[in-house]
Each structure stands twice: as C-alpha cells, then as structure tokens.
Amino acid sequence: MNLDSPPAPSVCGVDNMSPMLLNEILSPQCTLCQARVTSKKKAIELLCDLIGREDPTLDPQEIYQAMISRERLGSTAIGDGIALPHGRVESDHSVGAIVHLEEGIDFDATDDLPVDLLFGLVVPINSTDEHLEILSRLATMFRDKKFSQALRCAEDDQTLYQMIVYYPNNNS
C-alpha cells in the first residue's frame, strides 16, 4: 500500500486516520469481510489459508498447528467479540490476516461473547519482542470499542483493510 495515498474513508464515524506499522505485516489479500465459518477450528483454518496464500513459503498446516498449540494454552479471545489467534513458525518475517465474520462464533472467550473479528498472526520463532509488540498494538486497537465497531461496519475487504492499517489519531 502506498503510504502517500489518501487516508481511509470515514466509516461509522471513525476518521482522522494515520498509517500504522500493520501495513508491513497485513496485505489486502489477507483481509476478508463478511466471511462465513461455523466454528473456531474453521475460523483458524481460514486465517491460516489466507496467510499461506500471501506467503507461499509458509505452510498453512504448520501455521494451523502453531495457532492451535497456542489456543491449547488458553483462548486468544480478548473479549467483546475479538480474537487474536497467533503462533510462531520457521520464517524470517511476520504475517497477519484479518477476518470479519458474518456471524459470531464460540471461541471460548472469558466473556462468553461470540467472536466476529479475528486477527491471525504468525511471527518467526525467535522474535519474542516483535511478537509481543505486535500483539500489544493489536490488543490496544481492538479494545477501542469505537474502532472495533467501525471495523464491523466495513462493507468490503478493501475498506476493512484500510480501517485496520489506518488507526485513528484521536480516540476521544
């Protein structure tokens, strides 16, 4: 994405956007709006397939095993219908995918709310600091209720992509 391009359009009242480093790990091809899946397993498989298509050096099955291994430690649902499945794989860079589901699914969230926004992330095995930094940024963004609601209002993949790589300057 060209960072000199105009900011993403206002969606659900969120505007004033500026580029964020997520454009380095997320591409439009790894963005899917209004996806239909019926289970946590299928949602994670979808994220893995998107990531695998974006980077053919990554095996979707290896990504899936990494994410499922992490899920076994505890759900990556962070509440309010949001989950951040992630894992570590043999790679030299991080790759992400975002999916907005048409209908929420059970994700073993502590608040028992169905999950409809998922950001999947794979990072290199030895990139602990980068891994934690990206997860922290994602959690901060997604915990912004106005922003998360705006993501849910996105009507197509491109708008969802622009919303996620352009995060509001003002959270007031």
Contacts in CASP RR format, 6 or more apart in sequence:
PFRMAT RR
TARGET T0000
AUTHOR 0000-0000-0000
METHOD contacts of the structure
MODEL  1
MNLDSPPAPSVCGVDNMSPMLLNEILSPQCTLCQARVTSKKKAIELLCDL
IGREDPTLDPQEIYQAMISRERLGSTAIGDGIALPHGRVESDHSVGAIVH
LEEGIDFDATDDLPVDLLFGLVVPINSTDEHLEILSRLATMFRDKKFSQA
LRCAEDDQTLYQMIVYYPNNNS
1 23 0 8 1.000
1 27 0 8 1.000
1 28 0 8 1.000
1 161 0 8 1.000
1 165 0 8 1.000
3 19 0 8 1.000
3 23 0 8 1.000
7 15 0 8 1.000
7 16 0 8 1.000
7 17 0 8 1.000
7 18 0 8 1.000
7 162 0 8 1.000
7 166 0 8 1.000
8 17 0 8 1.000
8 159 0 8 1.000
8 162 0 8 1.000
8 163 0 8 1.000
8 165 0 8 1.000
8 166 0 8 1.000
9 15 0 8 1.000
9 159 0 8 1.000
9 162 0 8 1.000
11 150 0 8 1.000
11 153 0 8 1.000
11 154 0 8 1.000
11 159 0 8 1.000
11 163 0 8 1.000
12 146 0 8 1.000
12 149 0 8 1.000
12 150 0 8 1.000
12 152 0 8 1.000
12 153 0 8 1.000
13 146 0 8 1.000
13 150 0 8 1.000
14 146 0 8 1.000
14 147 0 8 1.000
14 150 0 8 1.000
14 163 0 8 1.000
14 168 0 8 1.000
15 168 0 8 1.000
16 168 0 8 1.000
16 169 0 8 1.000
16 170 0 8 1.000
17 162 0 8 1.000
17 163 0 8 1.000
17 166 0 8 1.000
17 167 0 8 1.000
17 168 0 8 1.000
17 169 0 8 1.000
18 166 0 8 1.000
18 167 0 8 1.000
18 168 0 8 1.000
18 169 0 8 1.000
19 165 0 8 1.000
19 166 0 8 1.000
20 137 0 8 1.000
20 165 0 8 1.000
20 166 0 8 1.000
20 167 0 8 1.000
21 137 0 8 1.000
22 137 0 8 1.000
22 138 0 8 1.000
22 164 0 8 1.000
22 165 0 8 1.000
22 167 0 8 1.000
23 165 0 8 1.000
25 93 0 8 1.000
25 94 0 8 1.000
25 95 0 8 1.000
25 96 0 8 1.000
25 121 0 8 1.000
25 134 0 8 1.000
26 96 0 8 1.000
26 97 0 8 1.000
26 98 0 8 1.000
26 161 0 8 1.000
26 164 0 8 1.000
26 165 0 8 1.000
27 54 0 8 1.000
27 161 0 8 1.000
28 157 0 8 1.000
28 158 0 8 1.000
28 161 0 8 1.000
29 50 0 8 1.000
29 53 0 8 1.000
29 54 0 8 1.000
30 50 0 8 1.000
30 51 0 8 1.000
30 53 0 8 1.000
30 54 0 8 1.000
30 95 0 8 1.000
30 96 0 8 1.000
30 97 0 8 1.000
30 98 0 8 1.000
31 97 0 8 1.000
31 98 0 8 1.000
31 99 0 8 1.000
31 157 0 8 1.000
31 158 0 8 1.000
31 160 0 8 1.000
31 161 0 8 1.000
31 164 0 8 1.000
32 46 0 8 1.000
32 50 0 8 1.000
32 97 0 8 1.000
32 98 0 8 1.000
32 99 0 8 1.000
32 100 0 8 1.000
32 157 0 8 1.000
32 160 0 8 1.000
33 100 0 8 1.000
33 154 0 8 1.000
33 155 0 8 1.000
33 156 0 8 1.000
33 157 0 8 1.000
33 159 0 8 1.000
33 160 0 8 1.000
34 100 0 8 1.000
34 101 0 8 1.000
34 102 0 8 1.000
35 46 0 8 1.000
35 99 0 8 1.000
35 100 0 8 1.000
35 101 0 8 1.000
35 102 0 8 1.000
36 101 0 8 1.000
36 102 0 8 1.000
36 103 0 8 1.000
37 43 0 8 1.000
37 46 0 8 1.000
37 101 0 8 1.000
37 105 0 8 1.000
38 105 0 8 1.000
39 105 0 8 1.000
39 106 0 8 1.000
40 71 0 8 1.000
40 105 0 8 1.000
40 106 0 8 1.000
40 107 0 8 1.000
40 108 0 8 1.000
40 115 0 8 1.000
43 83 0 8 1.000
43 85 0 8 1.000
43 99 0 8 1.000
43 101 0 8 1.000
43 105 0 8 1.000
43 107 0 8 1.000
43 115 0 8 1.000
43 118 0 8 1.000
44 64 0 8 1.000
44 67 0 8 1.000
44 68 0 8 1.000
44 71 0 8 1.000
44 85 0 8 1.000
45 60 0 8 1.000
45 64 0 8 1.000
46 99 0 8 1.000
47 63 0 8 1.000
47 67 0 8 1.000
47 85 0 8 1.000
47 97 0 8 1.000
47 99 0 8 1.000
47 118 0 8 1.000
47 120 0 8 1.000
48 60 0 8 1.000
48 61 0 8 1.000
48 63 0 8 1.000
48 64 0 8 1.000
48 67 0 8 1.000
49 60 0 8 1.000
50 97 0 8 1.000
50 99 0 8 1.000
51 58 0 8 1.000
51 60 0 8 1.000
51 63 0 8 1.000
51 95 0 8 1.000
51 96 0 8 1.000
51 97 0 8 1.000
51 120 0 8 1.000
51 122 0 8 1.000
52 58 0 8 1.000
52 59 0 8 1.000
52 60 0 8 1.000
52 63 0 8 1.000
52 95 0 8 1.000
54 95 0 8 1.000
54 96 0 8 1.000
54 97 0 8 1.000
55 91 0 8 1.000
55 93 0 8 1.000
55 95 0 8 1.000
57 91 0 8 1.000
58 89 0 8 1.000
58 91 0 8 1.000
58 95 0 8 1.000
58 122 0 8 1.000
62 89 0 8 1.000
62 90 0 8 1.000
63 87 0 8 1.000
63 89 0 8 1.000
63 122 0 8 1.000
66 87 0 8 1.000
66 88 0 8 1.000
66 89 0 8 1.000
66 122 0 8 1.000
67 85 0 8 1.000
67 86 0 8 1.000
67 87 0 8 1.000
67 120 0 8 1.000
67 122 0 8 1.000
69 87 0 8 1.000
70 76 0 8 1.000
70 85 0 8 1.000
70 86 0 8 1.000
70 87 0 8 1.000
71 85 0 8 1.000
74 108 0 8 1.000
75 83 0 8 1.000
75 107 0 8 1.000
75 108 0 8 1.000
75 109 0 8 1.000
75 110 0 8 1.000
76 83 0 8 1.000
76 84 0 8 1.000
76 85 0 8 1.000
76 86 0 8 1.000
76 107 0 8 1.000
77 83 0 8 1.000
77 107 0 8 1.000
77 108 0 8 1.000
77 109 0 8 1.000
77 110 0 8 1.000
77 111 0 8 1.000
77 115 0 8 1.000
78 84 0 8 1.000
78 109 0 8 1.000
78 139 0 8 1.000
78 142 0 8 1.000
78 143 0 8 1.000
79 109 0 8 1.000
79 110 0 8 1.000
79 111 0 8 1.000
79 113 0 8 1.000
79 115 0 8 1.000
80 111 0 8 1.000
80 113 0 8 1.000
80 142 0 8 1.000
80 143 0 8 1.000
80 145 0 8 1.000
80 148 0 8 1.000
81 104 0 8 1.000
81 107 0 8 1.000
81 109 0 8 1.000
81 111 0 8 1.000
81 113 0 8 1.000
81 114 0 8 1.000
81 115 0 8 1.000
81 116 0 8 1.000
81 117 0 8 1.000
82 115 0 8 1.000
82 117 0 8 1.000
82 118 0 8 1.000
82 119 0 8 1.000
82 142 0 8 1.000
82 148 0 8 1.000
83 107 0 8 1.000
83 109 0 8 1.000
83 115 0 8 1.000
83 117 0 8 1.000
83 118 0 8 1.000
83 119 0 8 1.000
84 118 0 8 1.000
84 119 0 8 1.000
84 120 0 8 1.000
84 121 0 8 1.000
84 135 0 8 1.000
84 138 0 8 1.000
84 139 0 8 1.000
84 142 0 8 1.000
85 118 0 8 1.000
85 119 0 8 1.000
85 120 0 8 1.000
85 121 0 8 1.000
86 120 0 8 1.000
86 121 0 8 1.000
86 122 0 8 1.000
86 123 0 8 1.000
86 131 0 8 1.000
86 135 0 8 1.000
87 121 0 8 1.000
87 122 0 8 1.000
87 123 0 8 1.000
88 122 0 8 1.000
88 123 0 8 1.000
88 124 0 8 1.000
88 125 0 8 1.000
88 127 0 8 1.000
88 131 0 8 1.000
89 122 0 8 1.000
89 123 0 8 1.000
89 124 0 8 1.000
89 125 0 8 1.000
90 124 0 8 1.000
90 125 0 8 1.000
91 122 0 8 1.000
91 123 0 8 1.000
91 124 0 8 1.000
91 125 0 8 1.000
92 124 0 8 1.000
93 124 0 8 1.000
94 121 0 8 1.000
94 122 0 8 1.000
94 123 0 8 1.000
94 124 0 8 1.000
94 127 0 8 1.000
94 130 0 8 1.000
94 131 0 8 1.000
94 134 0 8 1.000
95 121 0 8 1.000
95 122 0 8 1.000
96 119 0 8 1.000
96 120 0 8 1.000
96 121 0 8 1.000
96 122 0 8 1.000
97 119 0 8 1.000
97 120 0 8 1.000
98 117 0 8 1.000
98 118 0 8 1.000
98 119 0 8 1.000
98 120 0 8 1.000
98 160 0 8 1.000
98 161 0 8 1.000
98 164 0 8 1.000
99 117 0 8 1.000
99 118 0 8 1.000
99 120 0 8 1.000
100 116 0 8 1.000
100 117 0 8 1.000
100 151 0 8 1.000
100 152 0 8 1.000
100 154 0 8 1.000
100 160 0 8 1.000
101 115 0 8 1.000
101 116 0 8 1.000
101 117 0 8 1.000
101 118 0 8 1.000
102 116 0 8 1.000
103 114 0 8 1.000
103 116 0 8 1.000
104 114 0 8 1.000
104 115 0 8 1.000
104 116 0 8 1.000
105 114 0 8 1.000
105 115 0 8 1.000
105 116 0 8 1.000
106 114 0 8 1.000
106 115 0 8 1.000
107 114 0 8 1.000
107 115 0 8 1.000
109 115 0 8 1.000
116 152 0 8 1.000
117 142 0 8 1.000
117 148 0 8 1.000
117 151 0 8 1.000
117 152 0 8 1.000
119 138 0 8 1.000
119 142 0 8 1.000
119 164 0 8 1.000
121 131 0 8 1.000
121 134 0 8 1.000
121 135 0 8 1.000
121 138 0 8 1.000
123 130 0 8 1.000
123 131 0 8 1.000
123 134 0 8 1.000
124 130 0 8 1.000
141 147 0 8 1.000
141 164 0 8 1.000
141 167 0 8 1.000
142 148 0 8 1.000
144 168 0 8 1.000
144 171 0 8 1.000
146 168 0 8 1.000
146 171 0 8 1.000
147 163 0 8 1.000
147 167 0 8 1.000
147 168 0 8 1.000
147 171 0 8 1.000
150 163 0 8 1.000
151 160 0 8 1.000
151 163 0 8 1.000
151 164 0 8 1.000
154 160 0 8 1.000
154 163 0 8 1.000
END
